């Protein structure tokens, strides 16, 4: 039976980098944001942060806070037929509960970095950089409105990411071996 991993954490923690490392070890990525981007395009809108945010909120109003996970289930099931899967983009407590119900053997990996480190990373990133103020506001929004803390608190493993990408890779590779490639 193939494995399913969900990588969780706050913005700037290093989630995408950890997902990339899992991919390099043969896992198939299921990107929850892809559901949103598809919907933005279907509506004939430009793909940008504002439109993605509005569509994401509309989907959650229409289908509930587990909307993105619900809409991603077919992709997850299809990928699991052939590959180990790593989920990129699990945010809400409601998504977590749905996925645990559907995939009781799912393993959750939290990536943690303190706010000052995350905010510095977010200011410097190439795609959708955020000021410290914007990053803090996004943190509050995710904690208060998406209930992001739940999946992080329930993680099976936590990677503390306060250093370089090389250090993050060194911390993630043994975890992948422990979980099983």
Protein Blocks (a to p, Z undefined) as FASTA:
>chain_A
ZZddddeddehilmmmmmmmmmmnopacddfklmmmmmmmmnopacdfklmmmmmmmmmm
mnojklmmmmmmmmmmmmmmmmccddehifbfmlmmmmmmmmmmbccddddddfklmmmm
mmmpmbhpadfklmmmmmmmmmmmnommmmmmmpmbdcddfbcfklmmmmmmmmmmmnoZ
Z
